[in-house]
Amino acid sequence: MKQQETARNYLIEIERERSKQRKDTLKEICINSAKKLLRITGLFGLVKRISYSLGFRPKNKLSADSAARWFAKDEIHGVYFYQSFPMLNIGGVRHTDIRIQAYKIYDFITESMNVLDIGCNVGFFDMTIADRVKSITGIEYDESCVKIANDTAGLLGLDNVKFLQADFNEWVKNNSEQYDLVLSFAVHHWLNAEPDSYALCISELLSPGGCLLFESHNLAGIGLEDEAFFSAFLNHGFTLCDEGTVKDDGNLLRKWALFRK
């Protein structure tokens, strides 16, 4: 399909430029920091000799690029985004198709649903399920992510999705809409949310009988504290419909739960 080809080419070009900027910035930071540290400690010559003996050469462009890729993690399936976009064969750190299957999202979404995604990133997850719902609104703080999301949706001709650049904590104060489904995927920590206040906020965003699909942060890290959020939803009258875990990136284990208001 011509629209998909155009959208994919756009994303590839965008990410090539972003990848180059990340690598150039990372190299400069690493090199300058290392030189400063080594001058301070007086070990520059020693480390230089050791590095050369191990085969590391500063003029070896391939090695420098490989190091930048390792640190930045910016080449997955040739193109890097936080979310993958299976429709366009675009890779990402988090695999949208695996997540959809893990959440069993197609078992409960309907074509009459208006959906809110809190912290939508580049919107690839939302665009993947867009043909199964009535509408999707994505809120994202990062302006560049919002531009990519809206540009891609436009190229694909998706007229039932919109992505807004906003601080969710400010946006929600002026919001009067209610939604049939709220998606909250490992964003509550970045929102500085407290369990009870967040549960109340989500309840006000949902229409009667609406659903929340909530995902914890990494269970081996800050996600250890997220059980308080799961409990808070229950304490505020939500009914637990389903739950499970997902490890779509092959690294971080997260817990998810589907609640009904």
N, C-alpha and C positions, 0 to 999 in steps of 0.2 A: 504494500500500500504506500502511495506517494507521501501521505502525511507522516506515516511512521518513519519512513526513510529520511524525510526532511528533519523531523524532530531528533532522530538519532544522530545525524550529522551535526546538528546544532550542539547537542550535548557533548559529543566527542571534541568538537572544537573548543567549547567552553572549558572542558576539563583539561585539555592539553595546555591551555594557557595558565589555568590555575595550578596545574602540576608543576609547570616550569617556574612559576613565581614561588611556590612553596620550596622547591629544591634550591633555587638560587638564594632565597632568604635563609634557609636552614644551613646551607654551606657557609654563608657569610657569618652567621651567628656562631656556628661550631668552630670555625677557623679562628675567628677573633677571640672567642672565649678561651680556646685552647692556648693560643699564643700568649694571652695575658697571664693565664695561670702558670704557664711554663716559665715565662720570664720572671714572675714573682718568686717561684720556687728555685730558679736557677737550674732547672733540669732540662731546658730546651735541647741542648746539644746531646745529652744522654738519650732522651726519648727519641730524638731524631735518628740517632744511630741505631737504636733498637728497632725503630719502625722500618728503617731501610733494610736491616738484617732480616726482618720478617716479610719483606716484599712490598711494603706500602710505599708508594711513590706519589708525591704531591702532584706530579704532572700526568699521572695515570687517570685520564678522564673517566674511563670505564669504572674504575674502583671508586672514584668520587661519586659518580652517579649511582652506583650500587649502594653505597653508604647512605646517600640521601634517600633512596627508595626505602631502605631498611628502616630509617628513622621516621620518615614521613608516612610510611605505609600507604603510598599514594598510587600504587599501580595494581589494581585488582581487575583481572580480565581485561587489562589494557586501559581501562578507564575507571577512575575512582569517584565514587560518591558515597555518602553515608548509607543511603538506601539503594538497593538494586532496582532495576526496572525491567523485569523479564520480557514485557511486550516488545521492548526495543533492544533486547540483548545487551543491556547496560549493567555492568557489575557494580557492586557496592559492598561496604563492610558488613551491612546487615542484609540478609537475603529475604526479599519481600515474599517470594513464593513459599519459602520454608515457614516464614512467620504466619502467613495466611492459613497454611495447612495446620500449624500448631495451634493457633487460636480457634480453628474451626469456624472462621468468621462467615463463611458462606452458608453455614447452617442456620444463622439467625438474622443476617441482614436481609432487608426486603426493599423492593423498588419504591416504597412509600416513605423511606427513612430520610430525614435530614440529619446529617452527620457533622459533628465538630471534632476536629483533630487539634489537640493542644500541643504545640511544638512540632509542626509538620515537617520541618526540615525542607527538603526540595520537593516534597509532595508526591514522590513516586508511589508510595504505598496507597495514598488516596486516589491517585489516577488509575491505579490497577483495579480498584474496586468500584470505580465511579459508575460503570455501566450497570451495577447491581443495586444502586441506591438512587434516591431522588436528587439529593444535592449534598455537597461536601464543602465545608468552610474550614480552611486551615489557618491557624494562627502561628506565626513564626517571628522571632525577634531579629534574626539575621536577614538583613535587606537583600544580600546577594542570593541567598537561598530562595527568597520569595520571588525575585526576578526570574530565576531559572524555572521555578515552578509555574509561574504565570505564562512565561514564554513557551514552555513545553506544552502546557494545556492548550494554549492558543494554536500552536502548530498542529496539535492532534485534533483540534476541533471539539474539545470537550467544553460544553457550555454549562455544565452543572457543577463545576468546581470553581472555587475562588480562593485565593491565598492572600492573606493580609499581613503586612509587616506591623507588628505591635508587641509591646510588652504585655503578656497575658494578664498580669496582675493589675495593670491599668485598664486594659481593654474590657475586662469583665465588669468593671465598675459602671460602665456605660452601656453594657449590653442588655437588651430587652428580649432577645430571642431565646426560644427553648428548642432543644434538639431531641431527636429520638435515640441517638447514639452519640456518646462522647468517647473519644479515643485519648487515652493518657498513657503514652508509652515511655516509661523511664524518664520523665521530665520533672517530676515533683521536687526532686532535690535542687534542680537548677532554678526552680521557682521560689526556693526557700519556703516551701509550703509546710504547714503544720498539719498533722493528721486530721484533727477535728474540723479545723477551718476549711481544709481542702474538701473533706467529705460534704460539708454544708454547701460549699461553692458548687460542687458538681451536682448536688441535689437540686439546686436552684436553676442550673443550666438544663436539666432534663425535664422533658414533658412527662406527664403521668404515665407510668409503665415503661419509661425509657430505660435504656441500658448504658452501662459503663463498662468498657474494656480497659482494664487497668494492668499495667506492667511495672514490676519492680525494677530497681537498679540491680547491678551485679550482686548476686547472693554471697559471693566471696569477699565483697567489699562493703560499700555503703548500703547495699541492699539488705544487709543483715538487720538494719533498723526499720525496714519497710513493713514488717509484720504489724506495726502500729497502724499503718494506713489501711491494711486489709480489715483489721478489727474496727477501725473508725467507721468504715462504710457500713458494716453490720450494725454498729451501735446507732447509726443515723437512719436505720430503717431499710437499708438495702437488703435484698435477698441474693445470696450466692447461688448462681446458676451453674457455673462450671469453673474449673481451675486446672492449671498445669504448669509446666516449665518449658522454656525454649532456650536453645543454645545455637541460634541460627548462624552466628559468626564463628562457631567452632571453638570459642574461647570463653565468653562470659555467659554464665547461667543466670537466667532471670525467671521469676515467677510471674504468672499472669492469672487474672481472674475476671470472669464475666459476672457483673452484678445487675440486678434489675431494681429500679426504684419502686 
